[in-house]
Amino acid sequence: MSLTNLSVKQLEHAIELLKEKEALQSQIERIDCQLCEIENGKFAITEIKEKHERLAGPQKIRRRVRRRRNVRQAVLKALKIAGAEGLTVKELAFRAKVKTGTLRTWLYTTGKKMAGIKKLAPGTFAVTRKMVHGDQA
């Protein structure tokens, strides 16, 4: 049998049969998996899970709720205590009880815009005299 000798109607019928065959093969694979689960003793667990999923409906996506720490206040407090010599990012993170990466990001984005924080050297920051005397909070 050659495909060139078939009519359009015969080709369409052949395509429908191929689709039906693929659907049946996927059902056979699913049934084989279920049989393997029964043999391994896992059937009861999967059956309960499937029943629970059907009854429960679509699950909501849970998002982690993160509490925003007030990095600004913690950093300013630690820098005021340190005085004019300032602190390195690592020391400042330890004293402010903030992760080093969080503090580094905060210093190089938000902290550099603040008038009271001064960069003394690479990775070392101090508070200016205005902030020490309490002109800005």
SEGU-36020 format. One record per residue: residue number from 0; residue in one letter; x, y, z of N, C-alpha, C, O in turn. Coordinates in pm, 1 decimal, always signed. Example, Ala and Ser with C-alpha at 12.3 -4.5 7.8 and 13.67 -1.06 7.14 Angstrom:
REM residues 2
0;a;+1319.0;-569.0;+780.0;+1230.0;-450.0;+780.0;+1320.0;-330.0;+780.0;+1423.6;-331.9;+846.5
1;s;+1285.0;-225.0;+708.0;+1367.0;-106.0;+714.0;+1290.0;+3.0;+787.0;+1340.9;+113.8;+803.9
***
This chain:
REM residues 137
0;m;+84.2;-117.6;+0.0;+0.0;+0.0;+0.0;+88.7;+123.9;+0.0;+180.4;+135.0;+81.4
1;s;+61.7;+216.3;-90.5;+138.7;+338.3;-103.2;+50.9;+456.9;-63.9;-68.7;+458.5;-93.1
2;l;+109.5;+554.5;+1.2;+32.8;+671.7;+43.3;-11.5;+756.2;-75.4;-110.6;+828.7;-67.1
3;t;+61.5;+746.7;-184.6;+25.6;+824.9;-302.6;-101.7;+773.7;-368.8;-168.5;+849.0;-439.6
4;n;-136.3;+648.3;-347.4;-254.6;+589.7;-408.6;-381.1;+611.1;-325.7;-490.6;+579.9;-372.2
5;l;-367.9;+664.8;-201.5;-484.2;+683.6;-113.9;-554.3;+815.6;-144.3;-491.5;+913.9;-183.8
6;s;-684.1;+815.3;-125.0;-760.4;+938.8;-143.7;-751.4;+1022.1;-15.3;-703.3;+975.0;+87.7
7;v;-798.5;+1145.9;-23.9;-796.5;+1236.3;+91.5;-881.7;+1179.5;+204.0;-844.1;+1188.0;+320.9
8;k;-994.4;+1122.5;+169.8;-1084.5;+1065.1;+268.9;-1017.8;+948.4;+341.7;-1032.6;+933.8;+463.0
9;q;-944.8;+866.1;+267.8;-876.5;+753.4;+327.7;-763.4;+800.5;+420.1;-740.7;+741.3;+525.7
10;l;-691.5;+908.7;+379.6;-585.6;+964.7;+463.3;-642.6;+1021.0;+593.6;-584.7;+1000.7;+700.3
11;e;-753.7;+1090.3;+585.6;-817.3;+1145.5;+705.9;-858.4;+1033.6;+800.6;-840.8;+1044.8;+921.9
12;h;-912.9;+926.0;+745.4;-953.5;+811.3;+826.3;-830.9;+746.9;+892.7;-837.1;+704.7;+1008.2
13;a;-719.8;+739.8;+818.6;-595.8;+682.2;+873.2;-542.8;+768.8;+987.8;-494.0;+715.9;+1087.7
14;i;-551.9;+900.7;+974.2;-507.2;+992.7;+1079.7;-592.2;+975.3;+1204.6;-539.2;+972.5;+1315.7
15;e;-723.1;+963.7;+1187.8;-812.3;+941.7;+1302.3;-779.0;+811.9;+1374.1;-778.3;+806.0;+1497.0
16;l;-751.5;+707.7;+1295.7;-716.5;+579.0;+1356.4;-584.2;+587.1;+1433.0;-570.7;+526.2;+1539.1
17;l;-486.0;+662.0;+1379.9;-358.3;+677.7;+1447.9;-375.6;+753.1;+1580.7;-314.1;+718.0;+1681.3
18;k;-459.6;+856.2;+1579.2;-485.6;+931.2;+1702.7;-552.3;+842.2;+1807.4;-517.9;+847.9;+1925.5
19;e;-646.5;+761.2;+1764.2;-715.0;+669.3;+1855.1;-617.1;+566.4;+1911.4;-623.9;+530.8;+2029.1
20;k;-525.9;+518.9;+1826.0;-425.5;+422.5;+1868.5;-333.9;+482.8;+1975.5;-303.2;+416.6;+2074.6
21;e;-290.3;+607.1;+1956.6;-204.9;+674.8;+2054.5;-277.0;+692.7;+2187.5;-217.1;+674.6;+2293.5
22;a;-405.6;+728.3;+2182.4;-483.3;+745.4;+2305.0;-494.4;+613.3;+2380.5;-481.1;+609.4;+2502.8
23;l;-518.6;+506.5;+2307.1;-528.7;+374.8;+2370.4;-394.3;+330.5;+2430.5;-390.7;+269.1;+2537.1
24;q;-285.1;+362.0;+2361.6;-153.5;+326.6;+2414.4;-124.3;+402.3;+2544.1;-65.6;+345.8;+2636.4
25;s;-164.1;+528.0;+2552.0;-141.4;+602.8;+2675.6;-225.8;+546.0;+2789.9;-181.5;+543.6;+2904.7
26;q;-347.2;+500.6;+2758.7;-430.2;+437.0;+2861.1;-366.3;+307.1;+2908.8;-368.5;+277.2;+3028.2
27;i;-310.2;+230.6;+2817.5;-244.2;+104.8;+2853.3;-124.5;+132.9;+2945.1;-102.4;+60.8;+3042.3
28;e;-47.7;+237.4;+2914.1;+66.9;+273.0;+2997.9;+21.5;+312.0;+3138.1;+85.0;+273.9;+3236.4
29;r;-87.4;+387.5;+3148.2;-140.4;+429.1;+3278.4;-185.3;+308.1;+3358.6;-160.7;+299.6;+3478.9
30;i;-251.5;+214.3;+3291.3;-297.8;+91.7;+3357.8;-179.3;+7.8;+3404.4;-182.6;-49.9;+3513.0
31;d;-74.3;+1.1;+3321.8;+46.8;-71.7;+3362.3;+107.7;-10.0;+3487.6;+151.5;-82.5;+3576.9
32;c;+111.0;+120.6;+3495.3;+164.1;+188.3;+3614.2;+81.0;+154.7;+3737.4;+135.4;+130.1;+3845.0
33;q;-50.4;+153.8;+3721.1;-137.2;+121.3;+3833.9;-116.0;-22.7;+3879.9;-116.9;-50.6;+3999.8
34;l;-96.8;-114.3;+3784.6;-69.1;-253.2;+3819.8;+63.0;-266.3;+3895.8;+73.4;-343.1;+3991.4
35;c;+162.5;-191.2;+3852.7;+291.7;-193.4;+3923.5;+274.8;-141.1;+4065.6;+335.5;-194.4;+4158.5
36;e;+193.7;-38.3;+4083.7;+169.3;+18.0;+4216.6;+100.3;-84.1;+4306.2;+131.7;-94.9;+4424.7
37;i;+7.2;-158.1;+4249.7;-61.5;-261.0;+4328.0;+38.1;-367.9;+4371.6;+35.0;-413.7;+4485.8
38;e;+125.9;-407.0;+4280.5;+225.8;-508.2;+4312.9;+320.5;-459.7;+4422.0;+364.9;-538.9;+4505.1
39;n;+351.7;-330.4;+4422.5;+445.7;-275.2;+4520.4;+376.4;-228.7;+4648.5;+443.8;-187.0;+4742.6
40;g;+245.8;-234.7;+4653.8;+172.4;-195.2;+4773.8;+150.8;-45.9;+4786.3;+116.8;+0.9;+4895.0
41;k;+168.8;+31.0;+4680.4;+152.5;+175.7;+4685.8;+15.1;+221.0;+4636.9;-14.4;+340.5;+4637.9
42;f;-66.8;+129.5;+4595.2;-194.8;+165.9;+4534.4;-283.9;+240.9;+4631.0;-346.2;+340.2;+4593.4
43;a;-291.0;+195.8;+4753.7;-381.1;+257.8;+4851.0;-344.5;+403.2;+4873.9;-432.6;+488.2;+4886.8
44;i;-216.5;+432.3;+4879.0;-171.9;+569.1;+4904.0;-208.5;+659.9;+4787.8;-261.6;+768.8;+4809.4
45;t;-181.0;+617.3;+4664.1;-211.0;+701.0;+4549.3;-361.1;+717.8;+4531.3;-408.0;+823.6;+4489.5
46;e;-435.9;+613.2;+4563.1;-581.6;+621.9;+4551.1;-636.4;+725.4;+4648.8;-724.4;+803.8;+4613.2
47;i;-585.7;+726.1;+4769.9;-630.6;+823.0;+4870.2;-592.7;+964.1;+4826.8;-673.3;+1056.2;+4840.1
48;k;-471.3;+982.3;+4775.2;-427.0;+1114.1;+4729.8;-516.5;+1165.6;+4617.4;-559.5;+1281.0;+4619.0
49;e;-544.3;+1078.8;+4519.5;-627.7;+1119.9;+4407.3;-767.7;+1158.0;+4454.0;-824.0;+1257.1;+4407.5
50;k;-823.9;+1079.8;+4545.5;-957.6;+1108.9;+4596.6;-957.3;+1241.5;+4671.6;-1050.1;+1321.2;+4657.3
51;h;-853.8;+1265.3;+4751.1;-841.7;+1390.4;+4826.3;-830.4;+1509.1;+4730.9;-893.1;+1612.6;+4753.5
52;e;-751.4;+1495.3;+4625.0;-733.9;+1603.6;+4528.6;-865.1;+1635.9;+4458.3;-895.5;+1752.4;+4432.7
53;r;-942.6;+1532.4;+4427.1;-1071.1;+1555.7;+4361.9;-1167.6;+1627.9;+4453.8;-1238.9;+1718.6;+4410.8
54;l;-1170.2;+1588.2;+4580.8;-1262.8;+1649.1;+4676.1;-1219.5;+1789.1;+4716.9;-1303.3;+1876.7;+4738.3
55;a;-1088.9;+1810.1;+4727.8;-1038.0;+1938.1;+4775.4;-1047.1;+2046.7;+4669.0;-1055.9;+2164.9;+4702.4
56;g;-1045.1;+2009.7;+4544.5;-1048.9;+2107.9;+4437.1;-910.2;+2165.8;+4413.6;-811.2;+2111.9;+4463.0
57;p;-902.5;+2274.6;+4339.2;-771.9;+2332.4;+4309.7;-707.3;+2389.0;+4436.5;-773.3;+2452.8;+4518.7
58;q;-578.8;+2364.5;+4450.1;-506.4;+2410.0;+4567.5;-460.6;+2554.0;+4548.6;-423.4;+2595.0;+4438.7
59;k;-464.0;+2629.2;+4656.8;-413.6;+2765.7;+4653.0;-262.4;+2762.0;+4667.3;-206.9;+2677.3;+4737.4
60;i;-197.9;+2854.1;+4600.5;-53.4;+2863.6;+4611.2;-22.4;+2942.7;+4737.5;-69.2;+3055.1;+4755.7
61;r;+56.6;+2882.2;+4822.9;+92.4;+2948.9;+4947.9;+222.2;+3024.2;+4927.4;+318.9;+2971.6;+4872.2
62;r;+222.3;+3146.8;+4972.5;+342.3;+3228.6;+4962.3;+397.2;+3254.1;+5100.7;+323.1;+3268.7;+5197.9
63;r;+527.0;+3258.9;+5106.9;+590.4;+3286.0;+5234.7;+567.8;+3431.3;+5272.4;+582.5;+3521.6;+5190.1
64;v;+532.7;+3451.5;+5395.3;+515.0;+3586.8;+5445.1;+644.1;+3625.5;+5514.2;+686.5;+3561.4;+5610.4
65;r;+704.6;+3729.1;+5465.0;+830.0;+3773.9;+5523.5;+805.9;+3904.2;+5598.2;+739.3;+3995.6;+5549.6
66;r;+860.8;+3909.0;+5714.4;+851.6;+4031.7;+5791.7;+964.0;+4123.3;+5748.7;+1080.1;+4083.3;+5740.5
67;r;+927.2;+4246.5;+5721.6;+1028.6;+4343.0;+5683.5;+1097.1;+4393.3;+5808.3;+1033.1;+4446.0;+5899.2
68;r;+1224.5;+4376.9;+5811.5;+1301.0;+4430.9;+5922.7;+1332.9;+4574.9;+5890.8;+1352.5;+4610.9;+5774.8
69;n;+1338.1;+4654.7;+5990.7;+1372.9;+4793.1;+5967.9;+1524.4;+4803.7;+5966.1;+1588.0;+4828.7;+6068.5
70;v;+1580.5;+4784.2;+5848.4;+1724.9;+4783.9;+5831.4;+1781.4;+4921.4;+5864.0;+1888.0;+4932.8;+5924.5
71;r;+1710.9;+5023.7;+5824.2;+1759.9;+5160.7;+5842.8;+1789.1;+5190.7;+5989.3;+1897.0;+5239.4;+6023.0
72;q;+1694.3;+5162.0;+6074.6;+1713.2;+5192.3;+6216.5;+1824.7;+5109.2;+6276.9;+1904.2;+5160.7;+6355.6
73;a;+1832.1;+4982.9;+6241.9;+1935.5;+4895.6;+6296.7;+2074.2;+4941.1;+6252.2;+2167.9;+4941.4;+6332.0
74;v;+2087.8;+4979.3;+6125.7;+2216.2;+5023.9;+6072.9;+2258.1;+5154.6;+6138.0;+2372.6;+5168.7;+6180.9
75;l;+2167.1;+5249.6;+6145.7;+2200.6;+5378.5;+6205.9;+2240.0;+5364.0;+6351.9;+2332.8;+5430.1;+6398.6
76;k;+2170.2;+5278.1;+6423.3;+2201.7;+5255.6;+6564.1;+2342.5;+5198.0;+6578.9;+2420.3;+5243.6;+6662.7
77;a;+2374.9;+5097.6;+6497.1;+2507.8;+5036.0;+6503.8;+2617.1;+5133.8;+6462.8;+2724.1;+5135.5;+6523.7
78;l;+2592.3;+5214.8;+6361.2;+2692.7;+5312.2;+6316.8;+2712.4;+5423.0;+6420.0;+2824.6;+5469.9;+6438.8
79;k;+2605.2;+5465.5;+6487.4;+2618.2;+5568.5;+6590.9;+2702.3;+5517.4;+6706.8;+2783.5;+5591.5;+6762.2
80;i;+2683.4;+5391.7;+6743.7;+2761.9;+5332.4;+6851.9;+2909.0;+5320.1;+6811.2;+2998.0;+5339.3;+6894.0
81;a;+2934.4;+5288.4;+6685.0;+3071.6;+5270.8;+6636.8;+3147.7;+5402.9;+6632.5;+3269.0;+5405.4;+6653.1
82;g;+3078.0;+5510.6;+6606.3;+3143.8;+5641.6;+6604.1;+3205.4;+5674.7;+6469.9;+3161.9;+5625.6;+6365.8
83;a;+3310.2;+5760.9;+6474.1;+3369.5;+5817.3;+6353.3;+3451.8;+5715.4;+6274.7;+3467.7;+5731.1;+6153.6
84;e;+3505.0;+5610.8;+6340.4;+3587.0;+5513.8;+6267.6;+3503.6;+5423.3;+6178.1;+3556.6;+5364.6;+6083.8
85;g;+3374.4;+5410.8;+6205.7;+3283.6;+5335.0;+6121.5;+3300.0;+5184.7;+6135.8;+3373.7;+5137.1;+6222.2
86;l;+3231.8;+5111.7;+6051.8;+3232.1;+4965.9;+6054.0;+3238.7;+4911.7;+5912.0;+3194.4;+4976.2;+5817.0
87;t;+3294.8;+4792.3;+5899.5;+3290.7;+4725.6;+5769.9;+3149.9;+4667.2;+5752.9;+3072.4;+4660.1;+5848.2
88;v;+3119.3;+4626.7;+5632.5;+2987.1;+4571.6;+5604.0;+2962.4;+4446.0;+5687.5;+2852.4;+4425.1;+5738.8
89;k;+3064.3;+4363.8;+5700.6;+3049.6;+4239.2;+5776.1;+3024.8;+4267.3;+5924.3;+2937.6;+4205.6;+5985.5
90;e;+3101.4;+4360.3;+5981.9;+3082.5;+4396.4;+6122.5;+2945.3;+4460.0;+6144.4;+2876.2;+4431.4;+6242.2
91;l;+2908.6;+4546.3;+6051.3;+2780.6;+4616.4;+6060.8;+2664.2;+4517.6;+6051.8;+2565.7;+4530.7;+6124.5
92;a;+2675.3;+4419.6;+5963.3;+2570.1;+4318.6;+5949.6;+2556.1;+4238.8;+6078.8;+2444.8;+4207.9;+6121.4
93;f;+2668.6;+4205.6;+6140.7;+2664.8;+4129.6;+6265.5;+2598.3;+4211.4;+6376.1;+2513.1;+4160.6;+6449.0
94;r;+2637.7;+4337.8;+6388.1;+2584.0;+4422.0;+6495.5;+2437.8;+4459.3;+6472.3;+2361.9;+4473.3;+6568.2
95;a;+2397.5;+4475.4;+6347.3;+2258.9;+4512.5;+6316.2;+2168.9;+4390.4;+6305.7;+2047.5;+4403.5;+6290.1
96;k;+2228.2;+4271.3;+6314.0;+2154.9;+4145.3;+6304.0;+2078.9;+4134.2;+6171.3;+1960.3;+4101.8;+6166.6
97;v;+2152.6;+4162.6;+6065.0;+2098.6;+4159.8;+5928.9;+2193.6;+4073.7;+5845.8;+2313.8;+4071.1;+5872.2
98;k;+2141.1;+4004.1;+5746.9;+2226.0;+3925.5;+5658.3;+2319.3;+4018.1;+5581.1;+2282.2;+4130.1;+5545.8
99;t;+2440.9;+3970.0;+5555.5;+2541.4;+4051.6;+5488.5;+2494.9;+4094.3;+5349.3;+2512.7;+4209.8;+5310.6
100;g;+2436.5;+4003.1;+5275.3;+2388.7;+4035.7;+5140.4;+2278.6;+4139.9;+5142.6;+2275.2;+4229.6;+5058.4
101;t;+2188.4;+4128.0;+5239.4;+2079.5;+4224.8;+5251.5;+2135.2;+4362.7;+5283.6;+2093.9;+4463.0;+5225.3
102;l;+2229.3;+4366.3;+5376.7;+2287.9;+4494.5;+5417.0;+2366.5;+4556.7;+5303.0;+2356.4;+4676.7;+5277.9
103;r;+2444.3;+4475.2;+5234.5;+2524.0;+4527.1;+5122.5;+2433.1;+4589.5;+5016.2;+2461.2;+4697.9;+4965.2
104;t;+2325.4;+4520.7;+4984.1;+2231.2;+4573.5;+4886.3;+2167.8;+4702.6;+4936.9;+2155.2;+4799.8;+4862.5
105;w;+2128.3;+4702.9;+5063.2;+2064.8;+4821.6;+5119.6;+2160.9;+4940.1;+5119.4;+2120.8;+5051.6;+5086.0
106;l;+2287.6;+4917.4;+5156.2;+2385.7;+5026.8;+5160.9;+2411.9;+5085.4;+5023.1;+2420.9;+5207.2;+5008.0
107;y;+2424.1;+5000.7;+4924.1;+2460.1;+5049.0;+4791.0;+2339.8;+5098.2;+4710.3;+2357.4;+5150.9;+4600.4
108;t;+2220.1;+5082.3;+4761.9;+2102.5;+5136.7;+4692.4;+2037.8;+5246.4;+4775.9;+2039.0;+5363.2;+4737.0
109;t;+1982.1;+5210.0;+4888.8;+1909.1;+5305.2;+4971.9;+2003.5;+5385.4;+5060.3;+1987.1;+5506.6;+5074.9
110;g;+2101.0;+5319.3;+5118.5;+2191.3;+5385.1;+5213.0;+2272.6;+5497.1;+5152.3;+2300.7;+5596.5;+5219.1
111;k;+2310.9;+5482.5;+5026.2;+2393.9;+5587.8;+4964.4;+2314.2;+5715.5;+4939.0;+2372.3;+5822.2;+4919.0
112;k;+2181.4;+5704.9;+4939.6;+2097.3;+5823.3;+4918.9;+2076.5;+5901.9;+5047.3;+2033.3;+6017.1;+5044.2
113;m;+2107.5;+5838.9;+5160.2;+2087.2;+5904.6;+5288.9;+2202.9;+5999.5;+5316.5;+2319.1;+5964.6;+5295.7
114;a;+2170.6;+6120.0;+5363.5;+2272.4;+6221.9;+5388.6;+2360.5;+6185.8;+5508.0;+2475.0;+6230.8;+5514.0
115;g;+2311.9;+6107.0;+5602.2;+2386.5;+6079.8;+5724.8;+2486.3;+5966.9;+5717.1;+2565.8;+5950.9;+5809.7
116;i;+2486.2;+5887.3;+5610.7;+2578.2;+5774.0;+5600.7;+2688.5;+5809.3;+5502.4;+2662.4;+5853.8;+5390.7
117;k;+2812.9;+5788.6;+5546.1;+2927.8;+5824.8;+5463.8;+3013.6;+5700.6;+5440.8;+3034.9;+5621.2;+5532.4
118;k;+3062.1;+5684.7;+5318.7;+3149.6;+5573.4;+5285.2;+3293.7;+5618.3;+5308.9;+3342.3;+5709.1;+5241.4
119;l;+3361.8;+5555.2;+5404.5;+3498.4;+5592.7;+5437.5;+3600.1;+5526.0;+5345.3;+3693.7;+5590.2;+5297.7
120;a;+3581.1;+5399.3;+5321.5;+3670.9;+5320.5;+5237.5;+3585.1;+5211.8;+5172.8;+3468.0;+5196.6;+5207.7
121;p;+3641.8;+5136.6;+5079.5;+3562.0;+5028.1;+5020.7;+3512.1;+4931.9;+5128.2;+3591.3;+4868.3;+5197.7
122;g;+3381.7;+4922.2;+5140.7;+3321.1;+4830.9;+5236.6;+3317.0;+4881.8;+5379.0;+3279.8;+4806.8;+5469.2
123;t;+3354.3;+5008.1;+5402.6;+3353.6;+5066.6;+5536.6;+3266.0;+5190.8;+5536.8;+3281.3;+5279.7;+5453.0
124;f;+3174.5;+5195.4;+5632.0;+3079.8;+5305.3;+5639.1;+3078.4;+5364.3;+5779.3;+3106.3;+5295.5;+5877.5
125;a;+3045.1;+5493.9;+5787.2;+3032.1;+5562.4;+5915.7;+2914.0;+5656.7;+5906.3;+2858.9;+5680.0;+5798.7
126;v;+2876.3;+5710.5;+6021.4;+2767.8;+5805.2;+6026.9;+2827.9;+5944.7;+6041.3;+2928.6;+5962.2;+6109.9
127;t;+2766.5;+6044.2;+5976.7;+2818.5;+6181.0;+5984.7;+2781.6;+6244.7;+6117.3;+2701.4;+6190.1;+6193.1
128;r;+2839.5;+6359.2;+6144.8;+2815.4;+6426.1;+6272.5;+2670.5;+6469.3;+6287.0;+2617.9;+6471.6;+6398.2
129;k;+2605.8;+6503.1;+6177.8;+2464.5;+6543.2;+6184.1;+2380.3;+6430.0;+6242.0;+2292.1;+6451.6;+6325.1
130;m;+2409.9;+6309.5;+6195.9;+2330.5;+6194.5;+6241.0;+2362.3;+6158.6;+6385.7;+2274.4;+6113.0;+6458.8
131;v;+2485.5;+6178.5;+6427.2;+2525.5;+6145.6;+6563.6;+2452.3;+6237.7;+6662.7;+2408.2;+6194.7;+6769.3
132;h;+2441.0;+6364.2;+6624.6;+2374.8;+6459.2;+6714.7;+2224.5;+6453.8;+6707.9;+2156.2;+6520.0;+6786.1
133;g;+2172.3;+6376.5;+6616.2;+2027.5;+6352.2;+6612.5;+1949.1;+6449.8;+6529.0;+1828.2;+6462.8;+6548.5
134;d;+2014.2;+6520.9;+6434.3;+1940.4;+6613.6;+6348.9;+1846.2;+6538.9;+6254.2;+1739.4;+6589.7;+6219.8
135;q;+1886.3;+6416.6;+6211.5;+1801.7;+6334.6;+6125.5;+1778.6;+6202.1;+6194.4;+1864.9;+6153.5;+6267.4
136;a;+1661.3;+6142.9;+6171.3;+1634.8;+6013.1;+6232.8;+1637.2;+5904.9;+6130.7;+1616.9;+5788.1;+6163.9
***
